[in-house]
Structures are given as structure tokens and as C-alpha cells.
Amino acid sequence: MIRRVLWLLSALAFTPAAAAITQPNGTVIPVGDELQRIFTERGESLRVREDAAIMPERFLPGCRLTFTLVSRGASRFRNIFGWYNVRPGMRPDPADLHVLIPCNATAGNRFELNLRGNPDYRGGEIGFFLRTPQDGTPPNLCPGDCCADLSRGGYNYFSERQYNPDNMGANSVLHLLIYDSRVQRNAFYFTWEDLYAGGDNNFTDFVALVDQIVCTGAGGACATGERGVCAAGTQQCRNGA
């Protein structure tokens, strides 16, 4: 028994720490403790810097998804959030952006997406997007009531970040951090920065939880290395892997 405990302690001691996620200028994100407070108040044991991920970018959905608006933080923009069908190697089709959380939604509002028989769903993977009303002139302003709408000016930021408008190779700005919930199975938090070319990096401008999704490759059978009924396991996402 003592030998097993020592082996476990040794394994823990040499487990590599998760690499910090940084913006191109070297800033470790997220900045501040606001996002940590949001997670803690929801009973999550997540650590906002250690558990942050920028992958996966695409997800496999269940038949019925629930979109929950967790927080809009202190954002001036009334952003909208939704999903699209992934087309591998192709930019998301503007006609295939489907809003689930509208600009008038408030924290705690929930919206259901039933994909069974949904004519908009083509099968396979889906991605997620945030639409902001930022008009770009001057860079931090938005028209009217700052309510985002697909039919007027604004920016789209995608979970497939290579398609973002300010994605510029090594100088690309990260707009999305992803966290898999420790409380709710098959659920992910999407936490966003909503200013073009970067903002304050606290990633609380829009926080949403989507359940009944898994990363590609999850759900398959695996061996746990344990004995008896504990031997069979199921692959799950953890910190983007």
C-alpha cells in the first residue's frame, strides 16, 4: 500500500502543468478574477488560467441542446450567440449562422435547439459564433442601442478561429476561451472577448454554457486500467483534449 501511495505521489509530482494560453503580446489570459468568480458562484471547480483551452473548435451535438446565457459582464455590446454547420476547410456560410441567444437575452435565460428533424442541421460537426454590433468607426462604438443583428454591420467571431476577421497568423487575437464543465456532463462554457483587435482580456464580455455536445472523438470506448466493472470507460473531453 505504501509503495502504491508513493508511486501515485511521484506521478503527480511529475505531471506537467498545463501551458498558459497567451495573446500574441504575451499576456496570459484570462486577465483578472471576474471569470473565476463567475465559475465559483456556479459551483465549478474550474481554474480559469490552468483549465482554459482554445480547442476543440468543432463539436458533435446531441439531439437536443440547451444554450444558457451565463453573463454579459460589463460589455457595452448586446452580442448574439449561435451555431453553424461545419464545412471542413471552408469559411462558415453567412446564410448558415443560426442565432440561439438573442441580443435581448439576460443572464439565466435558456434556449433549446432540437436538431432531430431540424432542416438547418446537415449532420456532423457544428461550430459556434459570437456576433457583435461593433461598427469599426471609431473602433469601440456601435450603432443605436448596440443590439447585434446578422442583418446589419458588425463582426462575427467563430469557434474556428482561423475565420475571424482579425486573425492574422502569428498576430491573431484570441477571442474565445473554452472550458468543459466539471458540474454538468457534456457541457462547455464559451467565454468571449468582443472587441476587434483585442480588449481587456478578461473574457467575460459574453459567457454561455452549451450542453449535450462533445468534442470530436469523445464518446468512444476506452480501457481505464482498473479492474472488474471499472475496466470499461468512455472517452470524455478535458481541457480541450
C-alpha positions as CSV (number, residue, x, y, z in Angstrom):
1,M,0.0,0.0,0.0
2,I,2.8,2.4,0.9
3,R,4.6,1.7,-2.3
4,R,1.4,2.4,-4.3
5,V,0.9,5.7,-2.5
6,L,4.5,6.7,-3.2
7,W,4.0,5.8,-6.8
8,L,0.9,8.0,-7.1
9,L,2.7,10.9,-5.4
10,S,5.6,10.5,-7.7
11,A,3.3,10.5,-10.8
12,L,1.5,13.6,-9.6
13,A,4.8,15.4,-8.9
14,F,6.0,14.9,-12.5
15,T,2.7,15.6,-14.2
16,P,3.4,18.6,-16.5
17,A,1.5,21.7,-15.8
18,A,-0.9,22.9,-18.4
19,A,0.7,25.6,-20.6
20,A,-0.6,29.0,-20.1
21,I,-2.6,30.5,-23.0
22,T,-1.4,33.9,-24.1
23,Q,-2.3,36.6,-26.5
24,P,0.3,37.4,-29.2
25,N,1.8,40.1,-27.0
26,G,2.5,37.6,-24.2
27,T,-0.4,38.4,-22.0
28,V,-1.6,35.4,-20.0
29,I,-5.4,35.1,-20.4
30,P,-7.8,35.5,-18.9
31,V,-6.8,38.6,-17.0
32,G,-8.3,39.4,-13.6
33,D,-10.6,37.3,-11.4
34,E,-14.0,38.1,-12.7
35,L,-14.3,34.9,-14.8
36,Q,-13.1,32.9,-11.8
37,R,-15.8,34.5,-9.6
38,I,-18.5,33.5,-12.2
39,F,-17.4,29.9,-12.2
40,T,-17.0,29.7,-8.5
41,E,-20.5,31.1,-7.9
42,R,-21.8,28.3,-10.2
43,G,-20.1,25.6,-8.2
44,E,-17.5,24.9,-10.8
45,S,-14.0,23.8,-9.6
46,L,-12.5,25.2,-12.8
47,R,-9.3,27.2,-12.7
48,V,-9.6,30.0,-15.2
49,R,-6.0,30.0,-16.4
50,E,-4.9,26.4,-15.8
51,D,-8.1,24.9,-17.4
52,A,-8.5,27.4,-20.2
53,A,-8.5,25.9,-23.7
54,I,-8.7,27.1,-27.3
55,M,-9.6,23.7,-28.6
56,P,-11.8,22.0,-29.7
57,E,-13.0,24.3,-32.4
58,R,-15.8,21.9,-33.6
59,F,-18.3,19.8,-31.7
60,L,-20.6,16.8,-32.2
61,P,-24.1,17.6,-31.0
62,G,-26.7,15.5,-29.3
63,C,-30.3,15.6,-30.5
64,R,-31.3,18.4,-28.1
65,L,-29.0,21.2,-26.9
66,T,-29.6,23.9,-24.3
67,F,-27.9,27.3,-24.7
68,T,-27.7,29.2,-21.4
69,L,-26.6,32.8,-21.1
70,V,-24.4,32.9,-18.0
71,S,-23.2,36.5,-18.1
72,R,-22.7,39.6,-20.3
73,G,-20.1,41.0,-17.9
74,A,-19.6,44.7,-18.3
75,S,-19.8,44.7,-22.1
76,R,-21.4,47.6,-23.8
77,F,-22.4,45.4,-26.7
78,R,-25.5,43.3,-26.7
79,N,-24.0,40.4,-28.6
80,I,-25.8,37.4,-30.0
81,F,-24.6,33.8,-30.0
82,G,-25.4,30.8,-32.1
83,W,-24.3,27.8,-34.2
84,Y,-23.5,26.8,-37.7
85,N,-22.7,23.6,-39.7
86,V,-19.0,23.0,-40.1
87,R,-17.7,22.8,-43.6
88,P,-14.2,21.3,-43.3
89,G,-11.7,23.7,-44.8
90,M,-14.3,26.3,-45.7
91,R,-15.4,29.5,-44.1
92,P,-18.7,29.4,-42.3
93,D,-21.5,30.3,-44.7
94,P,-23.1,33.6,-43.6
95,A,-26.5,32.2,-44.6
96,D,-25.9,29.3,-42.2
97,L,-25.5,31.3,-39.0
98,H,-28.3,30.4,-36.6
99,V,-28.9,32.7,-33.6
100,L,-29.9,30.9,-30.3
101,I,-29.2,33.6,-27.8
102,P,-30.6,37.0,-29.0
103,C,-29.4,40.4,-28.0
104,N,-32.3,41.0,-25.5
105,A,-31.5,37.8,-23.5
106,T,-30.4,38.3,-19.9
107,A,-28.3,36.1,-17.6
108,G,-30.0,32.9,-16.8
109,N,-32.1,32.8,-20.0
110,R,-32.1,29.3,-21.6
111,F,-32.8,28.4,-25.2
112,E,-33.3,24.9,-26.7
113,L,-32.1,23.6,-30.0
114,N,-33.8,20.4,-31.2
115,L,-31.7,19.0,-34.0
116,R,-33.9,16.0,-34.6
117,G,-35.5,16.7,-37.9
118,N,-34.2,20.3,-38.0
119,P,-33.9,21.3,-41.6
120,D,-31.0,23.6,-40.8
121,Y,-28.8,20.8,-39.4
122,R,-26.9,18.9,-42.1
123,G,-25.4,16.2,-39.8
124,G,-21.9,16.0,-38.4
125,E,-20.0,18.7,-36.6
126,I,-21.2,22.2,-35.6
127,G,-19.3,25.3,-34.6
128,F,-20.3,28.4,-32.6
129,F,-20.2,32.1,-33.3
130,L,-20.5,35.4,-31.5
131,R,-21.8,38.4,-33.4
132,T,-21.1,41.9,-32.1
133,P,-22.5,45.2,-33.3
134,Q,-19.2,47.0,-33.4
135,D,-19.1,49.3,-36.4
136,G,-15.4,49.9,-36.5
137,T,-15.5,53.7,-36.9
138,P,-14.4,54.6,-34.2
139,P,-13.3,51.2,-33.2
140,N,-15.2,50.9,-29.9
141,L,-18.6,52.3,-31.0
142,C,-21.7,50.6,-32.1
143,P,-24.9,51.9,-33.7
144,G,-28.0,52.8,-31.9
145,D,-28.7,50.5,-28.9
146,C,-25.7,48.3,-29.5
147,C,-28.0,45.3,-30.3
148,A,-26.2,42.9,-32.6
149,D,-28.1,41.6,-35.7
150,L,-27.0,39.5,-38.6
151,S,-28.7,41.9,-41.0
152,R,-26.6,44.9,-40.2
153,G,-22.9,45.8,-39.6
154,G,-20.8,44.0,-37.0
155,Y,-18.2,41.3,-36.6
156,N,-18.5,37.6,-36.4
157,Y,-16.1,35.6,-34.2
158,F,-16.1,31.8,-34.7
159,S,-15.0,28.8,-32.6
160,E,-13.0,28.0,-35.7
161,R,-10.7,31.0,-35.1
162,Q,-8.9,30.9,-38.4
163,Y,-12.0,32.5,-39.9
164,N,-12.1,35.5,-37.5
165,P,-11.8,39.0,-39.1
166,D,-8.7,39.9,-37.1
167,N,-7.0,36.5,-37.5
168,M,-3.6,37.5,-38.9
169,G,-1.3,34.5,-38.5
170,A,1.1,35.0,-35.6
171,N,-0.6,38.3,-34.8
172,S,-4.1,36.8,-34.5
173,V,-6.1,37.9,-31.4
174,L,-7.8,35.2,-29.4
175,H,-11.5,36.0,-28.8
176,L,-12.6,32.7,-27.3
177,L,-11.6,30.5,-24.3
178,I,-13.4,27.2,-23.8
179,Y,-13.9,25.3,-20.6
180,D,-15.6,21.9,-20.1
181,S,-17.9,22.0,-17.1
182,R,-17.0,19.9,-14.1
183,V,-20.6,20.1,-12.8
184,Q,-22.6,19.2,-16.0
185,R,-21.7,16.3,-18.2
186,N,-21.1,17.0,-21.9
187,A,-21.3,20.8,-21.4
188,F,-18.9,23.5,-22.3
189,Y,-18.5,27.2,-21.4
190,F,-17.8,29.6,-24.2
191,T,-16.2,32.8,-22.8
192,W,-15.6,35.7,-25.2
193,E,-13.7,38.9,-25.8
194,D,-15.8,41.0,-28.1
195,L,-13.6,43.9,-29.3
196,Y,-12.0,43.8,-32.7
197,A,-8.2,43.5,-32.4
198,G,-8.4,42.9,-28.7
199,G,-9.9,44.3,-25.4
200,D,-9.2,44.0,-21.7
201,N,-8.7,40.2,-21.9
202,N,-11.0,39.3,-19.0
203,F,-13.1,37.0,-21.3
204,T,-16.4,37.9,-19.6
205,D,-17.9,40.0,-22.4
206,F,-20.2,37.1,-23.1
207,V,-20.3,33.8,-21.2
208,A,-22.5,31.0,-22.4
209,L,-23.0,27.3,-21.5
210,V,-24.0,24.8,-24.1
211,D,-24.9,21.3,-23.1
212,Q,-25.2,17.9,-24.9
213,I,-22.1,18.5,-27.1
214,V,-18.8,16.6,-27.1
215,C,-15.5,17.2,-28.8
216,T,-14.7,15.1,-31.9
217,G,-13.5,11.6,-30.7
218,A,-15.4,11.7,-27.4
219,G,-17.9,9.1,-26.5
220,G,-15.8,6.2,-27.7
221,A,-15.0,3.2,-25.5
222,C,-11.7,3.1,-23.7
223,A,-9.9,1.0,-21.1
224,T,-9.4,2.6,-17.7
225,G,-6.7,0.2,-16.5
226,E,-8.9,-0.6,-13.5
227,R,-10.4,-4.0,-12.7
228,G,-13.9,-5.5,-12.9
229,V,-16.8,-3.2,-13.7
230,C,-14.5,-0.2,-13.6
231,A,-12.4,-1.5,-16.5
232,A,-14.6,-0.1,-19.3
233,G,-14.6,3.6,-19.7
234,T,-15.8,6.3,-22.1
235,Q,-13.6,8.9,-23.6
236,Q,-14.5,12.5,-22.5
237,C,-13.2,15.9,-23.3
238,R,-10.9,17.5,-20.7
239,N,-9.4,21.0,-21.2
240,G,-9.8,20.8,-25.0
241,A,-8.4,17.2,-25.4
